[in-house]
Amino acid sequence: MMDDLEKRMIDGFQRDLPLVERPYAEIAKKLGVEEDDVIEALKVLKENGTLSRVGAVFKPNTVGESTLAAMAVDQDRLEEVAAIVSNFDEVNHNYEREHRLNLWFVIASAEKGGVDSVLEQIQKMTGIKVLNLPMLEDYHLDLGFDLRWT
Amino acid sequence: MDDLDRRIIMATQEGLPLTLRPYDDVAKTVDADPADVIERMKRMLDQGIIRRVGVVPNHYALGYRGNGMTVWDVPDDRIQELGRKVGALDYVSHCYHRPRHLPHWPYNLFCMVHGKDRQSVEEQTARIAAILGNTARDHRILFSTRILKKSGLRLVA
């Protein structure tokens, strides 16, 4: 279970980590605790997976390129194909989903042409067509996630 | 955006160090002055290149086990207006226009819906359907059944 300090940090600082020399001291000041306590608590939350990270959320495709890709994989080949896909460093999310197109993954590369190259390699290695679904426009204003503690 | 901006993005995309002076550490990595790193990040925040700076929670670890990728077939000439409406909902974490692949994939609007469980994702999707009304010709929810890899979005040089 998370303690009160951890909850207050997640609630209050998804978009308000000040860009100053000692940002964790600013959190500490606002929450009335010590800077070291904030840093320790953030380390714990990161280690146990509650936080993906502490830092900046960048607009997609600002540096490099990325895409969402989907494949229709027979159930008896799913493990094998999923392993091939996940093995690429450029693949950072890979989900099985309930649809005929059952394997969905995100490819990101800092290099021009990097995404196309991974798409081609996956098609070649698996013999399965990969659907390429790049973002054309983004409609989400990312203000963080409003959590409802229960 | 110049080369130093890019180096700052590469150095911070997986998070800031949890140290007393994290921007000093970033500055060392990118071989720049800490004050310059902070100024550049402020500028990127103003320009919208950085959307926010803060703690980034993992929905799944926080008990949001329902993760539905909802996909919608809406008219291309209205997608911007409709996408902005749906993208503003607090239970939608991503909302993108993506290309159709006809005839098998008619969907052009992708909205990620998070909820405590499958049922709450279904209820939230019904609310989106009500907002879109008959402008949405068809939609589906693709629930995730397994996370096969999740390393956080990062660029590989």
HADDOCK unambig.tbl for C-alpha pairs under 7 A between the chains (distance, minus, plus):
assign (segid A and resid 10 and name CA) (segid B and resid 55 and name CA) 6.38 0.50 0.50
assign (segid A and resid 13 and name CA) (segid B and resid 54 and name CA) 5.35 0.50 0.50
assign (segid A and resid 13 and name CA) (segid B and resid 55 and name CA) 5.90 0.50 0.50
assign (segid A and resid 14 and name CA) (segid B and resid 53 and name CA) 6.90 0.50 0.50
assign (segid A and resid 14 and name CA) (segid B and resid 54 and name CA) 4.30 0.50 0.50
assign (segid A and resid 14 and name CA) (segid B and resid 55 and name CA) 4.67 0.50 0.50
assign (segid A and resid 14 and name CA) (segid B and resid 56 and name CA) 6.18 0.50 0.50
assign (segid A and resid 15 and name CA) (segid B and resid 52 and name CA) 4.94 0.50 0.50
assign (segid A and resid 15 and name CA) (segid B and resid 53 and name CA) 5.12 0.50 0.50
assign (segid A and resid 15 and name CA) (segid B and resid 54 and name CA) 4.73 0.50 0.50
assign (segid A and resid 16 and name CA) (segid B and resid 53 and name CA) 6.30 0.50 0.50
assign (segid A and resid 16 and name CA) (segid B and resid 54 and name CA) 5.77 0.50 0.50
assign (segid A and resid 17 and name CA) (segid B and resid 53 and name CA) 5.49 0.50 0.50
assign (segid A and resid 17 and name CA) (segid B and resid 54 and name CA) 4.71 0.50 0.50
assign (segid A and resid 19 and name CA) (segid B and resid 38 and name CA) 6.04 0.50 0.50
assign (segid A and resid 19 and name CA) (segid B and resid 42 and name CA) 6.81 0.50 0.50
assign (segid A and resid 20 and name CA) (segid B and resid 38 and name CA) 6.76 0.50 0.50
assign (segid A and resid 21 and name CA) (segid B and resid 21 and name CA) 5.78 0.50 0.50
assign (segid A and resid 21 and name CA) (segid B and resid 23 and name CA) 6.43 0.50 0.50
assign (segid A and resid 22 and name CA) (segid B and resid 20 and name CA) 5.97 0.50 0.50
assign (segid A and resid 22 and name CA) (segid B and resid 21 and name CA) 5.17 0.50 0.50
assign (segid A and resid 39 and name CA) (segid B and resid 18 and name CA) 5.93 0.50 0.50
assign (segid A and resid 39 and name CA) (segid B and resid 19 and name CA) 6.94 0.50 0.50
assign (segid A and resid 43 and name CA) (segid B and resid 18 and name CA) 6.89 0.50 0.50
assign (segid A and resid 49 and name CA) (segid B and resid 58 and name CA) 6.88 0.50 0.50
assign (segid A and resid 49 and name CA) (segid B and resid 61 and name CA) 6.36 0.50 0.50
assign (segid A and resid 50 and name CA) (segid B and resid 57 and name CA) 5.94 0.50 0.50
assign (segid A and resid 50 and name CA) (segid B and resid 58 and name CA) 5.42 0.50 0.50
assign (segid A and resid 50 and name CA) (segid B and resid 61 and name CA) 5.19 0.50 0.50
assign (segid A and resid 50 and name CA) (segid B and resid 62 and name CA) 6.25 0.50 0.50
assign (segid A and resid 51 and name CA) (segid B and resid 55 and name CA) 6.84 0.50 0.50
assign (segid A and resid 51 and name CA) (segid B and resid 56 and name CA) 5.59 0.50 0.50
assign (segid A and resid 51 and name CA) (segid B and resid 57 and name CA) 4.17 0.50 0.50
assign (segid A and resid 51 and name CA) (segid B and resid 58 and name CA) 5.14 0.50 0.50
assign (segid A and resid 52 and name CA) (segid B and resid 56 and name CA) 5.58 0.50 0.50
assign (segid A and resid 52 and name CA) (segid B and resid 57 and name CA) 5.61 0.50 0.50
assign (segid A and resid 52 and name CA) (segid B and resid 58 and name CA) 5.30 0.50 0.50
assign (segid A and resid 53 and name CA) (segid B and resid 14 and name CA) 6.58 0.50 0.50
assign (segid A and resid 53 and name CA) (segid B and resid 15 and name CA) 5.07 0.50 0.50
assign (segid A and resid 53 and name CA) (segid B and resid 55 and name CA) 6.33 0.50 0.50
assign (segid A and resid 53 and name CA) (segid B and resid 56 and name CA) 5.39 0.50 0.50
assign (segid A and resid 54 and name CA) (segid B and resid 15 and name CA) 5.05 0.50 0.50
assign (segid A and resid 54 and name CA) (segid B and resid 16 and name CA) 5.81 0.50 0.50
assign (segid A and resid 54 and name CA) (segid B and resid 54 and name CA) 5.67 0.50 0.50
assign (segid A and resid 54 and name CA) (segid B and resid 55 and name CA) 4.39 0.50 0.50
assign (segid A and resid 54 and name CA) (segid B and resid 56 and name CA) 5.77 0.50 0.50
assign (segid A and resid 55 and name CA) (segid B and resid 12 and name CA) 6.97 0.50 0.50
assign (segid A and resid 55 and name CA) (segid B and resid 15 and name CA) 4.62 0.50 0.50
assign (segid A and resid 55 and name CA) (segid B and resid 16 and name CA) 5.06 0.50 0.50
assign (segid A and resid 55 and name CA) (segid B and resid 53 and name CA) 5.19 0.50 0.50
assign (segid A and resid 55 and name CA) (segid B and resid 54 and name CA) 5.24 0.50 0.50
assign (segid A and resid 55 and name CA) (segid B and resid 55 and name CA) 6.33 0.50 0.50
assign (segid A and resid 56 and name CA) (segid B and resid 13 and name CA) 6.84 0.50 0.50
assign (segid A and resid 56 and name CA) (segid B and resid 15 and name CA) 6.90 0.50 0.50
assign (segid A and resid 56 and name CA) (segid B and resid 50 and name CA) 6.29 0.50 0.50
assign (segid A and resid 56 and name CA) (segid B and resid 52 and name CA) 5.74 0.50 0.50
assign (segid A and resid 56 and name CA) (segid B and resid 53 and name CA) 4.18 0.50 0.50
assign (segid A and resid 56 and name CA) (segid B and resid 54 and name CA) 6.44 0.50 0.50
assign (segid A and resid 57 and name CA) (segid B and resid 50 and name CA) 5.76 0.50 0.50
assign (segid A and resid 57 and name CA) (segid B and resid 51 and name CA) 5.51 0.50 0.50
assign (segid A and resid 57 and name CA) (segid B and resid 52 and name CA) 5.46 0.50 0.50
assign (segid A and resid 57 and name CA) (segid B and resid 53 and name CA) 6.22 0.50 0.50
assign (segid A and resid 58 and name CA) (segid B and resid 49 and name CA) 5.80 0.50 0.50
assign (segid A and resid 58 and name CA) (segid B and resid 50 and name CA) 4.40 0.50 0.50
assign (segid A and resid 58 and name CA) (segid B and resid 51 and name CA) 5.66 0.50 0.50
assign (segid A and resid 59 and name CA) (segid B and resid 49 and name CA) 5.24 0.50 0.50
assign (segid A and resid 59 and name CA) (segid B and resid 50 and name CA) 5.92 0.50 0.50
assign (segid A and resid 59 and name CA) (segid B and resid 51 and name CA) 6.15 0.50 0.50
assign (segid A and resid 62 and name CA) (segid B and resid 49 and name CA) 6.73 0.50 0.50
assign (segid A and resid 63 and name CA) (segid B and resid 6 and name CA) 6.75 0.50 0.50
assign (segid A and resid 86 and name CA) (segid B and resid 149 and name CA) 6.23 0.50 0.50
assign (segid A and resid 89 and name CA) (segid B and resid 156 and name CA) 6.87 0.50 0.50
assign (segid A and resid 90 and name CA) (segid B and resid 155 and name CA) 6.95 0.50 0.50
assign (segid A and resid 90 and name CA) (segid B and resid 156 and name CA) 5.88 0.50 0.50
assign (segid A and resid 92 and name CA) (segid B and resid 149 and name CA) 6.55 0.50 0.50
assign (segid A and resid 92 and name CA) (segid B and resid 150 and name CA) 5.53 0.50 0.50
assign (segid A and resid 92 and name CA) (segid B and resid 151 and name CA) 5.08 0.50 0.50
assign (segid A and resid 92 and name CA) (segid B and resid 152 and name CA) 5.96 0.50 0.50
assign (segid A and resid 92 and name CA) (segid B and resid 153 and name CA) 5.76 0.50 0.50
assign (segid A and resid 93 and name CA) (segid B and resid 149 and name CA) 5.19 0.50 0.50
assign (segid A and resid 93 and name CA) (segid B and resid 150 and name CA) 4.46 0.50 0.50
assign (segid A and resid 93 and name CA) (segid B and resid 151 and name CA) 6.48 0.50 0.50
assign (segid A and resid 94 and name CA) (segid B and resid 147 and name CA) 6.32 0.50 0.50
assign (segid A and resid 94 and name CA) (segid B and resid 148 and name CA) 5.18 0.50 0.50
assign (segid A and resid 94 and name CA) (segid B and resid 149 and name CA) 4.79 0.50 0.50
assign (segid A and resid 94 and name CA) (segid B and resid 150 and name CA) 6.47 0.50 0.50
assign (segid A and resid 95 and name CA) (segid B and resid 144 and name CA) 6.23 0.50 0.50
assign (segid A and resid 95 and name CA) (segid B and resid 146 and name CA) 5.75 0.50 0.50
assign (segid A and resid 95 and name CA) (segid B and resid 147 and name CA) 4.71 0.50 0.50
assign (segid A and resid 95 and name CA) (segid B and resid 148 and name CA) 5.38 0.50 0.50
assign (segid A and resid 95 and name CA) (segid B and resid 149 and name CA) 6.94 0.50 0.50
assign (segid A and resid 96 and name CA) (segid B and resid 144 and name CA) 5.62 0.50 0.50
assign (segid A and resid 96 and name CA) (segid B and resid 145 and name CA) 5.50 0.50 0.50
assign (segid A and resid 96 and name CA) (segid B and resid 146 and name CA) 5.04 0.50 0.50
assign (segid A and resid 96 and name CA) (segid B and resid 147 and name CA) 6.49 0.50 0.50
assign (segid A and resid 96 and name CA) (segid B and resid 148 and name CA) 6.97 0.50 0.50
assign (segid A and resid 97 and name CA) (segid B and resid 142 and name CA) 5.76 0.50 0.50
assign (segid A and resid 97 and name CA) (segid B and resid 143 and name CA) 5.43 0.50 0.50
assign (segid A and resid 97 and name CA) (segid B and resid 144 and name CA) 4.25 0.50 0.50
assign (segid A and resid 97 and name CA) (segid B and resid 145 and name CA) 5.44 0.50 0.50
assign (segid A and resid 98 and name CA) (segid B and resid 142 and name CA) 5.40 0.50 0.50
assign (segid A and resid 98 and name CA) (segid B and resid 143 and name CA) 5.62 0.50 0.50
assign (segid A and resid 98 and name CA) (segid B and resid 144 and name CA) 6.51 0.50 0.50
assign (segid A and resid 98 and name CA) (segid B and resid 145 and name CA) 6.78 0.50 0.50
assign (segid A and resid 99 and name CA) (segid B and resid 142 and name CA) 6.42 0.50 0.50
assign (segid A and resid 108 and name CA) (segid B and resid 154 and name CA) 6.84 0.50 0.50
assign (segid A and resid 108 and name CA) (segid B and resid 155 and name CA) 5.53 0.50 0.50
assign (segid A and resid 109 and name CA) (segid B and resid 155 and name CA) 4.98 0.50 0.50
assign (segid A and resid 109 and name CA) (segid B and resid 156 and name CA) 5.18 0.50 0.50
assign (segid A and resid 109 and name CA) (segid B and resid 157 and name CA) 6.58 0.50 0.50
assign (segid A and resid 110 and name CA) (segid B and resid 155 and name CA) 5.24 0.50 0.50
assign (segid A and resid 110 and name CA) (segid B and resid 156 and name CA) 5.61 0.50 0.50
assign (segid A and resid 110 and name CA) (segid B and resid 157 and name CA) 5.06 0.50 0.50
assign (segid A and resid 111 and name CA) (segid B and resid 157 and name CA) 6.28 0.50 0.50
assign (segid A and resid 133 and name CA) (segid B and resid 98 and name CA) 5.68 0.50 0.50
assign (segid A and resid 133 and name CA) (segid B and resid 99 and name CA) 5.91 0.50 0.50
assign (segid A and resid 134 and name CA) (segid B and resid 98 and name CA) 5.86 0.50 0.50
assign (segid A and resid 135 and name CA) (segid B and resid 96 and name CA) 6.11 0.50 0.50
assign (segid A and resid 135 and name CA) (segid B and resid 97 and name CA) 5.93 0.50 0.50
assign (segid A and resid 135 and name CA) (segid B and resid 98 and name CA) 4.97 0.50 0.50
assign (segid A and resid 136 and name CA) (segid B and resid 97 and name CA) 5.23 0.50 0.50
assign (segid A and resid 136 and name CA) (segid B and resid 98 and name CA) 5.32 0.50 0.50
assign (segid A and resid 137 and name CA) (segid B and resid 96 and name CA) 5.69 0.50 0.50
assign (segid A and resid 137 and name CA) (segid B and resid 97 and name CA) 5.02 0.50 0.50
assign (segid A and resid 138 and name CA) (segid B and resid 95 and name CA) 6.12 0.50 0.50
assign (segid A and resid 138 and name CA) (segid B and resid 96 and name CA) 4.67 0.50 0.50
assign (segid A and resid 138 and name CA) (segid B and resid 97 and name CA) 6.48 0.50 0.50
assign (segid A and resid 139 and name CA) (segid B and resid 83 and name CA) 5.53 0.50 0.50
assign (segid A and resid 139 and name CA) (segid B and resid 84 and name CA) 4.97 0.50 0.50
assign (segid A and resid 139 and name CA) (segid B and resid 87 and name CA) 5.18 0.50 0.50
assign (segid A and resid 139 and name CA) (segid B and resid 95 and name CA) 5.35 0.50 0.50
assign (segid A and resid 139 and name CA) (segid B and resid 96 and name CA) 5.89 0.50 0.50
assign (segid A and resid 140 and name CA) (segid B and resid 84 and name CA) 6.85 0.50 0.50
assign (segid A and resid 140 and name CA) (segid B and resid 87 and name CA) 4.23 0.50 0.50
assign (segid A and resid 140 and name CA) (segid B and resid 88 and name CA) 6.17 0.50 0.50
assign (segid A and resid 140 and name CA) (segid B and resid 94 and name CA) 5.74 0.50 0.50
assign (segid A and resid 140 and name CA) (segid B and resid 95 and name CA) 5.23 0.50 0.50
assign (segid A and resid 141 and name CA) (segid B and resid 87 and name CA) 6.67 0.50 0.50
assign (segid A and resid 141 and name CA) (segid B and resid 88 and name CA) 6.37 0.50 0.50
assign (segid A and resid 142 and name CA) (segid B and resid 51 and name CA) 6.67 0.50 0.50
assign (segid A and resid 146 and name CA) (segid B and resid 90 and name CA) 6.85 0.50 0.50
